[in-house]
Amino acid sequence: MFSPLDISTEPLTRGQRIADKLAMKVGSWGFLIGQSVVLAGWVGINAMPGVPHWDQSPFMMLNLVFSFASAYTAPVVLMSQNRQSDTDRRNAEIDHQVNLKAGQNIELLHQKLDDLHTQKLNELTQIIK
């Protein structure tokens, strides 16, 4: 019989651990707030008069930085989600096997109870006769 407590998982590869950590960081409020602060600072400093500007008004360099970040972050996050999906699928299969076994055991108990009930009825019938 399978048990969710007996699930043996293979150790994660280095890439899987990195993908999970990156997905956890990118999907957090801390990351969103930090990225917003960097964005506001970048735009603010580059738009401030009298300060040397390294990225002029349409902010092409900022756009390039975000494009590179997105190009590498999205696939890594997807790898983490795919691995988690595989884990969830395996756990669902194990849960299904546990449920099937539990259903069979319940069916056997019902059958035993029916047999006991029939036996008691027969004994009572014998006593009455």
Distance bins in CASP14 RR format, pairs under 12 A and 6 or more apart:
PFRMAT RR
TARGET T0000
AUTHOR 0000-0000-0000
RMODE 2
METHOD distances of the structure
MODEL  1
1 94 0 0 0 0 0 1 0 0 0 0 0
1 97 1 0 0 1 0 0 0 0 0 0 0
1 98 1 0 0 1 0 0 0 0 0 0 0
1 99 0 0 0 0 0 1 0 0 0 0 0
1 100 0 0 0 0 1 0 0 0 0 0 0
1 101 1 0 1 0 0 0 0 0 0 0 0
1 102 0 0 0 0 1 0 0 0 0 0 0
1 103 0 0 0 0 0 1 0 0 0 0 0
1 104 0 0 0 0 1 0 0 0 0 0 0
1 105 0 0 0 0 1 0 0 0 0 0 0
2 8 0 0 0 0 0 1 0 0 0 0 0
2 90 0 0 0 0 0 1 0 0 0 0 0
2 91 0 0 0 0 0 1 0 0 0 0 0
2 92 0 0 0 0 0 1 0 0 0 0 0
2 93 0 0 0 0 1 0 0 0 0 0 0
2 94 1 0 1 0 0 0 0 0 0 0 0
2 95 0 0 0 0 1 0 0 0 0 0 0
2 96 0 0 0 0 1 0 0 0 0 0 0
2 97 1 0 1 0 0 0 0 0 0 0 0
2 98 1 0 1 0 0 0 0 0 0 0 0
2 99 0 0 0 0 1 0 0 0 0 0 0
2 100 0 0 0 0 1 0 0 0 0 0 0
2 101 1 0 0 1 0 0 0 0 0 0 0
2 102 0 0 0 0 0 1 0 0 0 0 0
3 91 0 0 0 0 0 1 0 0 0 0 0
3 94 0 0 0 0 1 0 0 0 0 0 0
3 95 0 0 0 0 0 1 0 0 0 0 0
3 97 0 0 0 0 1 0 0 0 0 0 0
3 98 1 0 0 1 0 0 0 0 0 0 0
3 99 0 0 0 0 0 1 0 0 0 0 0
3 101 0 0 0 0 1 0 0 0 0 0 0
3 102 0 0 0 0 0 1 0 0 0 0 0
4 90 0 0 0 0 0 1 0 0 0 0 0
4 91 1 0 0 1 0 0 0 0 0 0 0
4 92 0 0 0 0 0 1 0 0 0 0 0
4 93 0 0 0 0 0 1 0 0 0 0 0
4 94 1 0 0 1 0 0 0 0 0 0 0
4 95 1 0 0 1 0 0 0 0 0 0 0
4 96 0 0 0 0 0 1 0 0 0 0 0
4 97 0 0 0 0 0 1 0 0 0 0 0
4 98 1 0 0 1 0 0 0 0 0 0 0
4 99 0 0 0 0 0 1 0 0 0 0 0
5 91 0 0 0 0 0 1 0 0 0 0 0
5 94 0 0 0 0 0 1 0 0 0 0 0
5 98 0 0 0 0 0 1 0 0 0 0 0
6 91 0 0 0 0 0 1 0 0 0 0 0
6 94 0 0 0 0 1 0 0 0 0 0 0
6 97 0 0 0 0 0 1 0 0 0 0 0
6 98 0 0 0 0 0 1 0 0 0 0 0
7 87 0 0 0 0 1 0 0 0 0 0 0
7 88 0 0 0 0 0 1 0 0 0 0 0
7 90 1 0 0 1 0 0 0 0 0 0 0
7 91 1 0 0 1 0 0 0 0 0 0 0
7 92 0 0 0 0 0 1 0 0 0 0 0
7 93 0 0 0 0 0 1 0 0 0 0 0
7 94 1 0 0 1 0 0 0 0 0 0 0
7 95 0 0 0 0 0 1 0 0 0 0 0
7 97 0 0 0 0 0 1 0 0 0 0 0
7 98 0 0 0 0 0 1 0 0 0 0 0
8 90 0 0 0 0 0 1 0 0 0 0 0
8 94 0 0 0 0 0 1 0 0 0 0 0
9 16 0 0 0 0 0 1 0 0 0 0 0
9 83 0 0 0 0 0 1 0 0 0 0 0
9 84 0 0 0 0 0 1 0 0 0 0 0
9 86 0 0 0 0 0 1 0 0 0 0 0
9 87 1 0 0 1 0 0 0 0 0 0 0
9 90 0 0 0 0 1 0 0 0 0 0 0
9 91 0 0 0 0 1 0 0 0 0 0 0
9 94 0 0 0 0 0 1 0 0 0 0 0
10 16 0 0 0 0 1 0 0 0 0 0 0
10 83 0 0 0 0 0 1 0 0 0 0 0
10 86 0 0 0 0 0 1 0 0 0 0 0
10 87 0 0 0 0 0 1 0 0 0 0 0
10 90 0 0 0 0 0 1 0 0 0 0 0
11 17 0 0 0 0 1 0 0 0 0 0 0
12 18 0 0 0 0 1 0 0 0 0 0 0
12 19 0 0 0 0 1 0 0 0 0 0 0
12 20 1 0 0 1 0 0 0 0 0 0 0
12 21 0 0 0 0 0 1 0 0 0 0 0
12 79 0 0 0 0 0 1 0 0 0 0 0
12 80 0 0 0 0 0 1 0 0 0 0 0
12 83 0 0 0 0 1 0 0 0 0 0 0
12 84 0 0 0 0 0 1 0 0 0 0 0
12 86 0 0 0 0 0 1 0 0 0 0 0
12 87 0 0 0 0 0 1 0 0 0 0 0
13 19 0 0 0 0 1 0 0 0 0 0 0
13 20 0 0 0 0 0 1 0 0 0 0 0
13 79 0 0 0 0 0 1 0 0 0 0 0
13 83 0 0 0 0 1 0 0 0 0 0 0
14 20 0 0 0 0 0 1 0 0 0 0 0
14 21 0 0 0 0 0 1 0 0 0 0 0
15 21 0 0 0 0 1 0 0 0 0 0 0
15 22 0 0 0 0 1 0 0 0 0 0 0
15 23 0 0 0 0 0 1 0 0 0 0 0
15 76 0 0 0 0 1 0 0 0 0 0 0
15 79 0 0 0 0 1 0 0 0 0 0 0
15 80 0 0 0 0 1 0 0 0 0 0 0
15 83 0 0 0 0 1 0 0 0 0 0 0
16 22 0 0 0 0 0 1 0 0 0 0 0
16 23 0 0 0 0 0 1 0 0 0 0 0
16 76 0 0 0 0 0 1 0 0 0 0 0
16 79 1 0 0 1 0 0 0 0 0 0 0
16 80 1 0 0 1 0 0 0 0 0 0 0
16 81 0 0 0 0 0 1 0 0 0 0 0
16 82 0 0 0 0 0 1 0 0 0 0 0
16 83 1 0 1 0 0 0 0 0 0 0 0
16 84 0 0 0 0 1 0 0 0 0 0 0
16 86 0 0 0 0 0 1 0 0 0 0 0
16 87 0 0 0 0 0 1 0 0 0 0 0
17 23 0 0 0 0 0 1 0 0 0 0 0
17 24 0 0 0 0 0 1 0 0 0 0 0
17 76 0 0 0 0 0 1 0 0 0 0 0
17 79 0 0 0 0 0 1 0 0 0 0 0
17 80 0 0 0 0 1 0 0 0 0 0 0
17 83 0 0 0 0 0 1 0 0 0 0 0
18 24 0 0 0 0 0 1 0 0 0 0 0
18 25 0 0 0 0 0 1 0 0 0 0 0
18 72 0 0 0 0 0 1 0 0 0 0 0
18 73 0 0 0 0 0 1 0 0 0 0 0
18 76 1 0 0 1 0 0 0 0 0 0 0
18 77 0 0 0 0 0 1 0 0 0 0 0
18 79 0 0 0 0 1 0 0 0 0 0 0
18 80 0 0 0 0 1 0 0 0 0 0 0
18 83 0 0 0 0 0 1 0 0 0 0 0
19 25 0 0 0 0 0 1 0 0 0 0 0
19 26 0 0 0 0 0 1 0 0 0 0 0
19 72 0 0 0 0 0 1 0 0 0 0 0
19 73 0 0 0 0 0 1 0 0 0 0 0
19 74 0 0 0 0 0 1 0 0 0 0 0
19 75 0 0 0 0 1 0 0 0 0 0 0
19 76 1 0 1 0 0 0 0 0 0 0 0
19 77 1 0 0 1 0 0 0 0 0 0 0
19 78 0 0 0 0 1 0 0 0 0 0 0
19 79 1 0 1 0 0 0 0 0 0 0 0
19 80 1 0 1 0 0 0 0 0 0 0 0
19 81 0 0 0 0 1 0 0 0 0 0 0
19 82 0 0 0 0 1 0 0 0 0 0 0
19 83 1 0 0 1 0 0 0 0 0 0 0
19 84 0 0 0 0 1 0 0 0 0 0 0
20 26 0 0 0 0 0 1 0 0 0 0 0
20 27 0 0 0 0 0 1 0 0 0 0 0
20 76 0 0 0 0 1 0 0 0 0 0 0
20 77 0 0 0 0 1 0 0 0 0 0 0
20 79 0 0 0 0 1 0 0 0 0 0 0
20 80 1 0 1 0 0 0 0 0 0 0 0
20 81 0 0 0 0 1 0 0 0 0 0 0
20 82 0 0 0 0 0 1 0 0 0 0 0
20 83 1 0 0 1 0 0 0 0 0 0 0
20 84 0 0 0 0 1 0 0 0 0 0 0
20 87 0 0 0 0 0 1 0 0 0 0 0
21 27 0 0 0 0 0 1 0 0 0 0 0
21 28 0 0 0 0 0 1 0 0 0 0 0
21 31 0 0 0 0 0 1 0 0 0 0 0
21 76 0 0 0 0 1 0 0 0 0 0 0
21 77 0 0 0 0 0 1 0 0 0 0 0
21 79 0 0 0 0 0 1 0 0 0 0 0
21 80 0 0 0 0 1 0 0 0 0 0 0
22 28 0 0 0 0 0 1 0 0 0 0 0
22 31 0 0 0 0 1 0 0 0 0 0 0
22 69 0 0 0 0 0 1 0 0 0 0 0
22 72 0 0 0 0 1 0 0 0 0 0 0
22 73 1 0 0 1 0 0 0 0 0 0 0
22 74 0 0 0 0 0 1 0 0 0 0 0
22 75 0 0 0 0 0 1 0 0 0 0 0
22 76 1 0 1 0 0 0 0 0 0 0 0
22 77 1 0 0 1 0 0 0 0 0 0 0
22 78 0 0 0 0 0 1 0 0 0 0 0
22 79 0 0 0 0 1 0 0 0 0 0 0
22 80 1 0 0 1 0 0 0 0 0 0 0
22 81 0 0 0 0 0 1 0 0 0 0 0
23 31 0 0 0 0 0 1 0 0 0 0 0
23 73 0 0 0 0 1 0 0 0 0 0 0
23 74 0 0 0 0 0 1 0 0 0 0 0
23 75 0 0 0 0 0 1 0 0 0 0 0
23 76 1 0 0 1 0 0 0 0 0 0 0
23 77 1 0 1 0 0 0 0 0 0 0 0
23 78 0 0 0 0 1 0 0 0 0 0 0
23 79 0 0 0 0 1 0 0 0 0 0 0
23 80 1 1 0 0 0 0 0 0 0 0 0
23 81 1 0 0 1 0 0 0 0 0 0 0
23 82 0 0 0 0 0 1 0 0 0 0 0
23 83 0 0 0 0 1 0 0 0 0 0 0
23 84 0 0 0 0 1 0 0 0 0 0 0
24 30 0 0 0 0 0 1 0 0 0 0 0
24 31 0 0 0 0 1 0 0 0 0 0 0
24 76 0 0 0 0 0 1 0 0 0 0 0
24 77 0 0 0 0 1 0 0 0 0 0 0
24 80 0 0 0 0 1 0 0 0 0 0 0
24 81 0 0 0 0 0 1 0 0 0 0 0
24 84 0 0 0 0 0 1 0 0 0 0 0
25 31 1 0 1 0 0 0 0 0 0 0 0
25 32 0 0 0 0 0 1 0 0 0 0 0
25 34 0 0 0 0 0 1 0 0 0 0 0
25 35 0 0 0 0 0 1 0 0 0 0 0
25 73 0 0 0 0 1 0 0 0 0 0 0
25 76 0 0 0 0 0 1 0 0 0 0 0
25 77 0 0 0 0 0 1 0 0 0 0 0
25 80 0 0 0 0 0 1 0 0 0 0 0
26 32 0 0 0 0 1 0 0 0 0 0 0
26 34 0 0 0 0 0 1 0 0 0 0 0
26 35 0 0 0 0 1 0 0 0 0 0 0
26 69 0 0 0 0 1 0 0 0 0 0 0
26 70 0 0 0 0 0 1 0 0 0 0 0
26 72 0 0 0 0 0 1 0 0 0 0 0
26 73 1 0 1 0 0 0 0 0 0 0 0
26 74 0 0 0 0 1 0 0 0 0 0 0
26 75 0 0 0 0 0 1 0 0 0 0 0
26 76 0 0 0 0 1 0 0 0 0 0 0
26 77 1 0 0 1 0 0 0 0 0 0 0
26 78 0 0 0 0 0 1 0 0 0 0 0
26 80 0 0 0 0 1 0 0 0 0 0 0
26 81 0 0 0 0 0 1 0 0 0 0 0
27 33 0 0 0 0 0 1 0 0 0 0 0
27 35 0 0 0 0 0 1 0 0 0 0 0
27 73 0 0 0 0 1 0 0 0 0 0 0
27 76 0 0 0 0 0 1 0 0 0 0 0
27 77 0 0 0 0 1 0 0 0 0 0 0
27 80 0 0 0 0 0 1 0 0 0 0 0
27 81 0 0 0 0 0 1 0 0 0 0 0
28 34 0 0 0 0 1 0 0 0 0 0 0
28 35 0 0 0 0 0 1 0 0 0 0 0
29 35 0 0 0 0 0 1 0 0 0 0 0
29 36 0 0 0 0 0 1 0 0 0 0 0
30 36 0 0 0 0 1 0 0 0 0 0 0
30 37 0 0 0 0 1 0 0 0 0 0 0
30 38 0 0 0 0 0 1 0 0 0 0 0
31 37 0 0 0 0 0 1 0 0 0 0 0
31 38 0 0 0 0 0 1 0 0 0 0 0
31 69 0 0 0 0 0 1 0 0 0 0 0
31 73 0 0 0 0 1 0 0 0 0 0 0
31 77 0 0 0 0 0 1 0 0 0 0 0
32 38 0 0 0 0 0 1 0 0 0 0 0
32 39 0 0 0 0 0 1 0 0 0 0 0
33 39 0 0 0 0 0 1 0 0 0 0 0
33 40 0 0 0 0 0 1 0 0 0 0 0
34 40 0 0 0 0 1 0 0 0 0 0 0
34 41 0 0 0 0 0 1 0 0 0 0 0
34 42 0 0 0 0 0 1 0 0 0 0 0
35 41 0 0 0 0 0 1 0 0 0 0 0
35 42 0 0 0 0 0 1 0 0 0 0 0
35 62 0 0 0 0 0 1 0 0 0 0 0
35 65 0 0 0 0 0 1 0 0 0 0 0
35 66 0 0 0 0 1 0 0 0 0 0 0
35 69 0 0 0 0 1 0 0 0 0 0 0
35 70 0 0 0 0 0 1 0 0 0 0 0
35 73 0 0 0 0 0 1 0 0 0 0 0
36 42 0 0 0 0 0 1 0 0 0 0 0
36 43 0 0 0 0 0 1 0 0 0 0 0
37 43 0 0 0 0 0 1 0 0 0 0 0
37 44 0 0 0 0 0 1 0 0 0 0 0
38 44 0 0 0 0 0 1 0 0 0 0 0
38 45 0 0 0 0 0 1 0 0 0 0 0
38 62 0 0 0 0 1 0 0 0 0 0 0
38 65 0 0 0 0 1 0 0 0 0 0 0
38 66 0 0 0 0 0 1 0 0 0 0 0
38 69 0 0 0 0 0 1 0 0 0 0 0
39 45 0 0 0 0 0 1 0 0 0 0 0
39 46 0 0 0 0 0 1 0 0 0 0 0
39 55 0 0 0 0 0 1 0 0 0 0 0
39 59 0 0 0 0 1 0 0 0 0 0 0
39 62 1 0 0 1 0 0 0 0 0 0 0
39 63 0 0 0 0 0 1 0 0 0 0 0
39 65 0 0 0 0 1 0 0 0 0 0 0
39 66 0 0 0 0 1 0 0 0 0 0 0
39 69 0 0 0 0 0 1 0 0 0 0 0
40 46 0 0 0 0 0 1 0 0 0 0 0
40 47 0 0 0 0 0 1 0 0 0 0 0
40 48 0 0 0 0 0 1 0 0 0 0 0
40 62 0 0 0 0 0 1 0 0 0 0 0
41 47 0 0 0 0 1 0 0 0 0 0 0
41 48 0 0 0 0 1 0 0 0 0 0 0
41 51 0 0 0 0 0 1 0 0 0 0 0
41 55 0 0 0 0 0 1 0 0 0 0 0
41 59 0 0 0 0 0 1 0 0 0 0 0
41 62 0 0 0 0 0 1 0 0 0 0 0
42 48 0 0 0 0 0 1 0 0 0 0 0
42 53 0 0 0 0 0 1 0 0 0 0 0
42 54 0 0 0 0 1 0 0 0 0 0 0
42 55 1 0 0 1 0 0 0 0 0 0 0
42 59 1 0 0 1 0 0 0 0 0 0 0
42 61 0 0 0 0 1 0 0 0 0 0 0
42 62 1 0 1 0 0 0 0 0 0 0 0
42 63 0 0 0 0 0 1 0 0 0 0 0
42 65 0 0 0 0 1 0 0 0 0 0 0
42 66 0 0 0 0 0 1 0 0 0 0 0
43 53 0 0 0 0 0 1 0 0 0 0 0
43 55 0 0 0 0 1 0 0 0 0 0 0
43 56 0 0 0 0 0 1 0 0 0 0 0
43 57 0 0 0 0 1 0 0 0 0 0 0
43 58 0 0 0 0 0 1 0 0 0 0 0
43 59 1 0 0 1 0 0 0 0 0 0 0
43 61 0 0 0 0 0 1 0 0 0 0 0
43 62 1 0 0 1 0 0 0 0 0 0 0
43 63 0 0 0 0 0 1 0 0 0 0 0
44 51 0 0 0 0 1 0 0 0 0 0 0
44 53 0 0 0 0 0 1 0 0 0 0 0
44 55 0 0 0 0 0 1 0 0 0 0 0
44 57 0 0 0 0 0 1 0 0 0 0 0
44 59 0 0 0 0 0 1 0 0 0 0 0
44 62 0 0 0 0 0 1 0 0 0 0 0
45 51 1 0 0 1 0 0 0 0 0 0 0
45 52 0 0 0 0 1 0 0 0 0 0 0
45 53 0 0 0 0 1 0 0 0 0 0 0
45 54 0 0 0 0 1 0 0 0 0 0 0
45 55 0 0 0 0 1 0 0 0 0 0 0
45 59 0 0 0 0 0 1 0 0 0 0 0
45 62 0 0 0 0 0 1 0 0 0 0 0
46 52 0 0 0 0 1 0 0 0 0 0 0
46 53 1 0 1 0 0 0 0 0 0 0 0
46 54 1 0 0 1 0 0 0 0 0 0 0
46 55 1 0 1 0 0 0 0 0 0 0 0
46 56 1 0 0 1 0 0 0 0 0 0 0
46 57 1 0 0 1 0 0 0 0 0 0 0
46 58 0 0 0 0 0 1 0 0 0 0 0
46 59 1 0 0 1 0 0 0 0 0 0 0
46 60 0 0 0 0 0 1 0 0 0 0 0
46 61 0 0 0 0 1 0 0 0 0 0 0
46 62 1 0 0 1 0 0 0 0 0 0 0
47 53 0 0 0 0 1 0 0 0 0 0 0
47 55 0 0 0 0 1 0 0 0 0 0 0
47 56 0 0 0 0 1 0 0 0 0 0 0
47 57 1 0 0 1 0 0 0 0 0 0 0
47 58 0 0 0 0 0 1 0 0 0 0 0
47 59 0 0 0 0 1 0 0 0 0 0 0
47 62 0 0 0 0 0 1 0 0 0 0 0
53 59 0 0 0 0 0 1 0 0 0 0 0
53 60 0 0 0 0 0 1 0 0 0 0 0
53 61 0 0 0 0 0 1 0 0 0 0 0
53 62 0 0 0 0 0 1 0 0 0 0 0
54 60 0 0 0 0 0 1 0 0 0 0 0
54 61 1 0 0 1 0 0 0 0 0 0 0
54 62 0 0 0 0 1 0 0 0 0 0 0
54 65 0 0 0 0 0 1 0 0 0 0 0
55 61 1 0 1 0 0 0 0 0 0 0 0
55 62 1 0 1 0 0 0 0 0 0 0 0
55 63 0 0 0 0 1 0 0 0 0 0 0
55 64 0 0 0 0 1 0 0 0 0 0 0
55 65 0 0 0 0 1 0 0 0 0 0 0
55 66 0 0 0 0 0 1 0 0 0 0 0
56 62 0 0 0 0 0 1 0 0 0 0 0
56 63 0 0 0 0 0 1 0 0 0 0 0
57 63 0 0 0 0 0 1 0 0 0 0 0
58 64 0 0 0 0 0 1 0 0 0 0 0
59 65 0 0 0 0 1 0 0 0 0 0 0
59 66 0 0 0 0 1 0 0 0 0 0 0
59 67 0 0 0 0 0 1 0 0 0 0 0
60 66 0 0 0 0 0 1 0 0 0 0 0
60 67 0 0 0 0 0 1 0 0 0 0 0
61 67 0 0 0 0 0 1 0 0 0 0 0
61 68 0 0 0 0 0 1 0 0 0 0 0
62 68 0 0 0 0 0 1 0 0 0 0 0
62 69 0 0 0 0 0 1 0 0 0 0 0
63 69 0 0 0 0 0 1 0 0 0 0 0
63 70 0 0 0 0 0 1 0 0 0 0 0
64 70 0 0 0 0 0 1 0 0 0 0 0
64 71 0 0 0 0 0 1 0 0 0 0 0
65 71 0 0 0 0 0 1 0 0 0 0 0
65 72 0 0 0 0 0 1 0 0 0 0 0
65 73 0 0 0 0 0 1 0 0 0 0 0
66 72 0 0 0 0 0 1 0 0 0 0 0
66 73 0 0 0 0 1 0 0 0 0 0 0
66 74 0 0 0 0 0 1 0 0 0 0 0
67 73 0 0 0 0 0 1 0 0 0 0 0
67 74 0 0 0 0 0 1 0 0 0 0 0
68 74 0 0 0 0 0 1 0 0 0 0 0
69 75 0 0 0 0 0 1 0 0 0 0 0
69 76 0 0 0 0 0 1 0 0 0 0 0
69 77 0 0 0 0 0 1 0 0 0 0 0
70 76 0 0 0 0 0 1 0 0 0 0 0
70 77 0 0 0 0 0 1 0 0 0 0 0
71 77 0 0 0 0 0 1 0 0 0 0 0
72 78 0 0 0 0 0 1 0 0 0 0 0
72 79 0 0 0 0 0 1 0 0 0 0 0
73 79 0 0 0 0 0 1 0 0 0 0 0
73 80 0 0 0 0 0 1 0 0 0 0 0
74 80 0 0 0 0 0 1 0 0 0 0 0
74 81 0 0 0 0 0 1 0 0 0 0 0
75 81 0 0 0 0 0 1 0 0 0 0 0
75 82 0 0 0 0 0 1 0 0 0 0 0
76 82 0 0 0 0 0 1 0 0 0 0 0
76 83 0 0 0 0 0 1 0 0 0 0 0
77 83 0 0 0 0 0 1 0 0 0 0 0
77 84 0 0 0 0 0 1 0 0 0 0 0
78 84 0 0 0 0 0 1 0 0 0 0 0
78 85 0 0 0 0 0 1 0 0 0 0 0
79 85 0 0 0 0 0 1 0 0 0 0 0
79 86 0 0 0 0 0 1 0 0 0 0 0
80 86 0 0 0 0 0 1 0 0 0 0 0
80 87 0 0 0 0 0 1 0 0 0 0 0
81 87 0 0 0 0 0 1 0 0 0 0 0
81 88 0 0 0 0 0 1 0 0 0 0 0
82 88 0 0 0 0 0 1 0 0 0 0 0
82 89 0 0 0 0 0 1 0 0 0 0 0
83 89 0 0 0 0 0 1 0 0 0 0 0
83 90 0 0 0 0 0 1 0 0 0 0 0
84 90 0 0 0 0 0 1 0 0 0 0 0
84 91 0 0 0 0 0 1 0 0 0 0 0
85 91 0 0 0 0 0 1 0 0 0 0 0
85 92 0 0 0 0 0 1 0 0 0 0 0
86 92 0 0 0 0 0 1 0 0 0 0 0
86 93 0 0 0 0 0 1 0 0 0 0 0
87 93 0 0 0 0 0 1 0 0 0 0 0
87 94 0 0 0 0 0 1 0 0 0 0 0
88 94 0 0 0 0 0 1 0 0 0 0 0
88 95 0 0 0 0 0 1 0 0 0 0 0
89 95 0 0 0 0 0 1 0 0 0 0 0
89 96 0 0 0 0 0 1 0 0 0 0 0
90 96 0 0 0 0 0 1 0 0 0 0 0
90 97 0 0 0 0 0 1 0 0 0 0 0
91 97 0 0 0 0 0 1 0 0 0 0 0
91 98 0 0 0 0 0 1 0 0 0 0 0
92 98 0 0 0 0 0 1 0 0 0 0 0
92 99 0 0 0 0 0 1 0 0 0 0 0
93 99 0 0 0 0 0 1 0 0 0 0 0
93 100 0 0 0 0 0 1 0 0 0 0 0
94 100 0 0 0 0 0 1 0 0 0 0 0
94 101 0 0 0 0 0 1 0 0 0 0 0
95 101 0 0 0 0 0 1 0 0 0 0 0
95 102 0 0 0 0 0 1 0 0 0 0 0
96 102 0 0 0 0 0 1 0 0 0 0 0
96 103 0 0 0 0 0 1 0 0 0 0 0
97 103 0 0 0 0 0 1 0 0 0 0 0
97 104 0 0 0 0 0 1 0 0 0 0 0
98 104 0 0 0 0 0 1 0 0 0 0 0
98 105 0 0 0 0 0 1 0 0 0 0 0
99 105 0 0 0 0 0 1 0 0 0 0 0
99 106 0 0 0 0 0 1 0 0 0 0 0
100 106 0 0 0 0 0 1 0 0 0 0 0
100 107 0 0 0 0 0 1 0 0 0 0 0
101 107 0 0 0 0 0 1 0 0 0 0 0
101 108 0 0 0 0 0 1 0 0 0 0 0
102 108 0 0 0 0 0 1 0 0 0 0 0
102 109 0 0 0 0 0 1 0 0 0 0 0
103 109 0 0 0 0 1 0 0 0 0 0 0
103 110 0 0 0 0 1 0 0 0 0 0 0
103 111 0 0 0 0 0 1 0 0 0 0 0
104 110 0 0 0 0 0 1 0 0 0 0 0
104 111 0 0 0 0 0 1 0 0 0 0 0
105 111 0 0 0 0 0 1 0 0 0 0 0
105 112 0 0 0 0 0 1 0 0 0 0 0
106 112 0 0 0 0 0 1 0 0 0 0 0
106 113 0 0 0 0 0 1 0 0 0 0 0
107 113 0 0 0 0 0 1 0 0 0 0 0
107 114 0 0 0 0 0 1 0 0 0 0 0
108 114 0 0 0 0 0 1 0 0 0 0 0
108 115 0 0 0 0 0 1 0 0 0 0 0
109 115 0 0 0 0 0 1 0 0 0 0 0
109 116 0 0 0 0 0 1 0 0 0 0 0
110 116 0 0 0 0 0 1 0 0 0 0 0
110 117 0 0 0 0 0 1 0 0 0 0 0
111 117 0 0 0 0 0 1 0 0 0 0 0
111 118 0 0 0 0 0 1 0 0 0 0 0
112 118 0 0 0 0 0 1 0 0 0 0 0
112 119 0 0 0 0 0 1 0 0 0 0 0
113 119 0 0 0 0 0 1 0 0 0 0 0
113 120 0 0 0 0 0 1 0 0 0 0 0
114 120 0 0 0 0 0 1 0 0 0 0 0
114 121 0 0 0 0 0 1 0 0 0 0 0
115 121 0 0 0 0 0 1 0 0 0 0 0
115 122 0 0 0 0 0 1 0 0 0 0 0
116 122 0 0 0 0 0 1 0 0 0 0 0
116 123 0 0 0 0 0 1 0 0 0 0 0
117 123 0 0 0 0 0 1 0 0 0 0 0
117 124 0 0 0 0 0 1 0 0 0 0 0
118 124 0 0 0 0 0 1 0 0 0 0 0
118 125 0 0 0 0 0 1 0 0 0 0 0
119 125 0 0 0 0 0 1 0 0 0 0 0
119 126 0 0 0 0 0 1 0 0 0 0 0
120 126 0 0 0 0 0 1 0 0 0 0 0
120 127 0 0 0 0 0 1 0 0 0 0 0
121 127 0 0 0 0 0 1 0 0 0 0 0
121 128 0 0 0 0 0 1 0 0 0 0 0
122 128 0 0 0 0 0 1 0 0 0 0 0
122 129 0 0 0 0 0 1 0 0 0 0 0
123 129 0 0 0 0 0 1 0 0 0 0 0
END
